[in-house]
C-alpha cells in the first residue's frame, strides 16, 4: 500500500512538471519522490523475493522497446 502511495506522489509531481513546466527549483521535490519510489522498489524486491537481476532484465527489455517506439532515446 505504501509503495502505491509513493508512486502516486511521484506521478503527481511529474504531472505538475508537465502542466506547469520544469524549473530547477522543483528539483528537491522530484528528487525526494524519486528516492522514495526507489526505496519502495527495493523493499518490494525483498518482500517478494524478486532478484535485482530479473528486474534489470525487464528494464532493458523496456528500454529496447522505448528506443524503437518512442523519442525518449533520440
Backbone bond lengths (Angstrom), bond angles and torsions (degrees), N, CA, C in turn:
res aa  C-N    CA-C-N  psi(-1)  N-CA   C-N-CA  omega(-1)  CA-C   N-CA-C  phi
1 X - - - 1.441 - - 1.535 110.96 -
2 X 1.333 116.50 -45.21 1.463 119.57 -179.79 1.524 110.23 -63.59
3 X 1.341 117.30 -38.09 1.465 120.28 178.39 1.523 110.15 -59.59
4 X 1.313 117.10 -42.51 1.471 120.39 179.41 1.528 110.92 -64.29
5 X 1.326 116.17 -40.04 1.467 119.87 178.86 1.524 111.16 -64.38
6 X 1.330 116.53 -42.39 1.471 119.93 179.26 1.527 110.85 -64.88
7 X 1.314 116.82 -40.41 1.467 120.12 178.32 1.524 110.64 -65.47
8 X 1.328 116.68 -36.41 1.463 120.48 177.22 1.528 110.87 -65.89
9 X 1.330 116.74 -37.42 1.470 119.73 178.10 1.529 110.67 -65.76
10 X 1.331 117.73 -39.48 1.466 120.34 176.09 1.520 110.12 -65.36
11 X 1.321 116.47 -40.65 1.468 120.65 177.47 1.523 110.50 -58.88
12 X 1.318 116.42 -42.38 1.464 120.76 179.90 1.531 111.30 -63.44
13 X 1.320 117.09 -44.27 1.466 120.84 178.99 1.525 110.01 -62.10
14 X 1.322 117.15 -45.98 1.464 120.46 179.98 1.526 111.50 -63.08
15 X 1.323 116.56 -40.23 1.468 120.18 178.36 1.527 111.16 -61.26
16 X 1.336 115.79 -41.53 1.462 119.04 179.11 1.523 111.53 -67.85
17 X 1.331 117.05 -35.29 1.465 119.61 177.09 1.528 110.92 -64.53
18 X 1.321 116.19 -39.39 1.465 120.15 177.59 1.525 109.75 -67.79
19 X 1.318 115.77 -43.36 1.467 120.49 -176.20 1.522 112.92 -69.05
20 X 1.339 116.05 -45.71 1.458 119.99 -173.24 1.523 114.09 -105.49
21 X 1.331 117.06 -7.31 1.448 121.07 179.43 1.517 112.25 93.33
22 X 1.301 114.37 149.81 1.463 120.80 -179.58 1.517 110.53 -87.79
23 X 1.305 115.56 135.22 1.457 122.05 169.86 1.533 107.20 -137.34
24 X 1.335 117.27 148.41 1.465 120.26 -176.54 1.532 114.69 -55.94
25 X 1.325 118.14 -25.76 1.468 119.63 -179.74 1.529 112.05 -68.83
26 X 1.317 117.39 -11.66 1.464 121.38 178.41 1.525 112.31 -92.82
27 X 1.338 116.39 1.47 1.464 121.18 -178.99 1.528 113.36 -57.83
28 X 1.328 116.90 -42.51 1.466 120.09 -174.87 1.526 112.06 -57.02
29 X 1.305 117.07 -46.63 1.475 120.63 -178.65 1.520 110.53 -67.55
30 X 1.330 116.71 -43.06 1.466 120.89 179.18 1.523 110.21 -61.79
31 X 1.317 116.67 -47.31 1.463 121.32 -179.20 1.533 110.55 -62.35
32 X 1.322 117.35 -42.61 1.467 121.12 179.89 1.532 110.57 -61.24
33 X 1.321 117.02 -46.53 1.469 120.27 -177.93 1.527 111.40 -68.99
34 X 1.319 117.02 -37.29 1.472 119.31 176.18 1.525 110.53 -63.87
35 X 1.326 116.71 -41.13 1.463 120.82 177.55 1.518 111.96 -63.87
36 X 1.327 116.20 -40.92 1.463 120.10 177.95 1.528 111.07 -60.89
37 X 1.318 116.71 -43.61 1.466 120.90 -179.30 1.532 110.54 -67.47
38 X 1.315 117.15 -40.55 1.473 119.19 178.46 1.522 111.31 -61.80
39 X 1.335 116.34 -40.33 1.457 119.63 176.83 1.528 110.62 -62.73
40 X 1.324 116.74 -44.43 1.460 120.18 179.79 1.528 111.09 -61.46
41 X 1.321 116.83 -37.05 1.468 119.99 178.30 1.529 110.01 -65.82
42 X 1.329 117.17 -40.31 1.468 119.65 175.65 1.522 111.15 -61.08
43 X 1.331 116.49 -42.47 1.459 120.05 178.46 1.528 111.35 -65.38
44 X 1.335 117.12 -35.66 1.466 120.37 176.27 1.532 111.01 -64.72
45 X 1.327 116.78 -39.07 1.466 120.00 174.31 1.523 110.20 -55.69
46 X 1.323 115.29 -49.12 1.464 120.54 -178.28 1.528 111.71 -65.26
47 X 1.323 116.16 -46.08 1.461 120.84 -175.83 1.523 112.40 -62.08
48 X 1.337 116.03 -41.98 1.460 120.14 -174.85 1.526 113.41 -102.28
49 X 1.324 116.61 2.34 1.455 119.73 177.92 1.522 114.06 66.15
50 X 1.323 115.37 31.42 1.464 120.38 179.80 1.527 108.19 -89.06
51 X 1.312 115.86 130.49 1.461 120.67 -178.99 1.522 111.07 -75.86
52 X 1.324 115.46 141.76 1.465 120.86 177.49 1.520 110.52 -58.20
53 X 1.335 117.68 -38.13 1.471 120.46 178.81 1.514 111.95 -60.05
54 X 1.334 117.14 -36.01 1.460 120.31 179.94 1.524 111.52 -66.41
55 X 1.334 116.33 -42.97 1.459 117.57 178.88 1.526 110.90 -73.28
56 X 1.326 117.61 -29.22 1.461 120.35 175.07 1.531 109.54 -62.97
57 X 1.318 116.67 -43.93 1.466 120.28 177.89 1.526 110.71 -60.63
58 X 1.325 116.53 -41.41 1.466 120.54 177.70 1.528 110.50 -64.03
59 X 1.332 117.04 -39.09 1.460 121.01 177.19 1.528 111.27 -61.58
60 X 1.313 116.96 -42.18 1.463 120.63 -179.24 1.531 111.02 -67.28
61 X 1.332 116.76 -37.33 1.469 119.06 176.24 1.532 109.98 -62.71
62 X 1.331 116.50 -43.91 1.468 120.45 178.49 1.521 110.99 -64.69
63 X 1.323 116.82 -41.75 1.465 121.26 178.25 1.518 110.62 -58.16
64 X 1.321 116.57 -44.83 1.465 120.73 179.56 1.523 111.36 -62.09
65 X 1.336 117.02 -40.15 1.468 120.03 177.03 1.521 110.71 -64.33
66 X 1.340 116.03 -43.34 1.462 119.28 179.80 1.528 111.24 -64.38
67 X 1.316 116.71 -37.51 1.467 120.09 178.08 1.526 110.39 -62.84
68 X 1.299 115.55 -33.11 1.467 119.69 -178.09 1.538 111.79 -82.70
69 X 1.328 117.60 -40.63 1.443 120.75 -167.89 1.532 115.90 -111.77
70 X 1.317 118.80 -2.81 1.466 118.74 -178.80 1.534 109.59 -130.99
71 X 1.314 114.21 173.44 1.468 119.19 178.35 1.520 111.93 -99.59
72 X 1.335 117.85 10.40 1.466 120.49 -177.79 1.524 113.30 -65.94
73 X 1.303 117.82 -25.96 1.468 121.36 -176.82 1.528 112.77 -110.09
74 X 1.301 117.58 23.40 1.464 120.22 178.20 1.506 110.99 -86.15
